[in-house]
Structures are given as C-alpha cells and as structure tokens.
Amino acid sequence: MTGHPTPRLLRQLGSFGVIGVASTLAYYVLFVLLRAPIGAQAANLLALLVTAVANTAANRRLTFGVRGGGGAVRHQLGGLAAFAVALALTSGTLWVLHALSPDPNRWVELGVLFVANAVATWLRFLALRRVIAPEASAKA
C-alpha cells in the first residue's frame, strides 16, 4: 500500500462532493423554510430525512456505480444509519447552542449546523463506501 489515493477513490470523492453540495443546499433550504413553523429540531429532522434518502440513492448510482435493485434496501439502511449519526450530531449541536443561547442568531445556528454536517458528511462517505463500494467492486 503506497498511501496515495487511487484514481477510483479520487473519482468517488469528487462525485460524493458534488452530490454532498447539492444535498447540503437542499438541506439548508428545507431547514430555513421549516424552521419558523415547526422549530429548529423538527426542521432539522425533516430536512435531514428527506435529503438522506435522495443522497444515498444518488451516491449509490453516481459515486459507487451500482445500478439496479440488488442491495438497494441494504444500501438505504446503511444510509439511514449514517442519517442517524448525522441527526445525533446536528440535534446535539442545536441542543447545546439553544441551551447556551435560547434564541441564537440564525446565522450562528446555520454555522453550527454547517460544522456538524461537515463531520457527518465525512462519516457518511466512510459508511457508504463500506456498505456500497464492496459490491460495486465485485461487479467491476
């Protein structure tokens, strides 16, 4: 092992990054739209849930090259496990922020969510690569 990233890993990271940016933008739009009517925690949950399912499907096909229904349920379950981690990270950071400041500035709230989502995104890549990539490798 050389320690250098392979072309395949670099391609996966690039694709994952593009999908991640689109998913993150969708998450923030949903969060901002839902924040006032249902509150920060519920908006976070719904925005994450909606984007997690679409994110996993897009990564399954575009990042890891898996097509067809084989393994789709297992892959989505892996994505939902990553969703649970992301939900714990984002909900936890919101809880801490609101404990420290009951009505924080919305930009501060979004900034805290950005950091939590960045950590969750890295963990999501590792989880999806572990769940989906071995099957994609076997089919190549």
N, C-alpha and C positions, 0 to 999 in steps of 0.2 A: 504494500500500500504506500503510495507516494505522498499522500496528504494533500494532493492538489484536487480540486473539484473536477469531476469528469464533465465532458460536454453535455451528457444527458442530465446530470444534476443541475448544471447551469441553465439548461433549457427549462427544466422543471421549475427552478426558482424564478425564472423570468415569467413564465406562464402563470405561476402561482401569484406572483407580484401583481400582474395586470388584473387578474381575477380578484385579488385581495383589495386593490384600489377601488375597483367597481363596487365590490361588496361593502367596503367601508363607507363609500359615498352614499350608497343606498341605505346603509345602517343609520348614518347621521341624518339623512333626510327624514327617514321614518321616526327616529328618536325626537328630532326637533318638532315634527308635526304632532306627535303623540304626547310630548312632554307636558304641555299645558292641560289638556283634557283628562289625562289619566295618571299623571305623576311620573317622576323620574324612574322609579324601579319597574313599574309596569311597562313604560315606554321602552326601557332597556330590554326587558324580557321579550316583548313582541318584536322589536326591531332585530334583535339577535336571532330569534327563532326563524323569522321569515328569511333573513339573509343566509343563515347557516345551511338550510336545505338547498337553496339555489347555489350557494358556494360549493358545497360538496358535489353536487351534480356537475357543475362546470369544471371543477378540478378533476373529477373522475374522468371526464371525457378529454378535456383540453390539456391538462397538466400531465396526467398519467396515461393517456391514450387508451382508456378502457371504454369499449363500446358494447352495447347490448345489455341485456338484463342480468347476465351472470354476475353474481356477487353484489348486485346493487343494494339489496337490503342490508347486507353486512357492511358495505361501504357507508351507507347512510347512518347505520348505527355507530360506526366509528366517527362519522361527522357529528353525530349527536353527542357522543362522549366529549369530543372537542368543544362542542357547544356548551356542555355542562361546565367545563373548565372555564371557558370564556365568560359564562354567566356568573360563576363564582367570583372571578377576578373583577369583572365590571360592577357587579352588585356590591361586592365588598368595598371597592374603592368609592362607590357612591355613598354607601352607608357611612364610611369613615368621614368623607367630605361633609355630609349632611350632619354628622354628629359634631364636627368641628364648627360648621357654619350652617345653621338651619336653612338659610336662603342664599346660597352662593351665587355669584355672578355666573351667568350661563356660559361664558367663555371659559371660566375656570372649570365648570362642570364638564364641558366638552374636552378641555385639555386633560383632565384626569381620566376621562374615558379613552382618550387617544392613547395615553401611556398604557392603560390596562389592555386595550385592544391590541396594541403592538406586541405585548408579551403573549397574549392569547393567540395572535396570528402565527407567531413563531412556533408555539406549541401545536397549533392546528396543522402546520406544514409537516412537522415531525410525525404527528399521529396519522395523518392521511397518507403520508409516504410509507409508513409502516403497514397500514391496513390495505392500501390500494396498490402501491408500486410492486410488491412481490408478485401479484397476479399479472400485472402488466408485463413484468419481466419474463414471466413464464410463457406468455403468449407471443413475445417478440422473437 
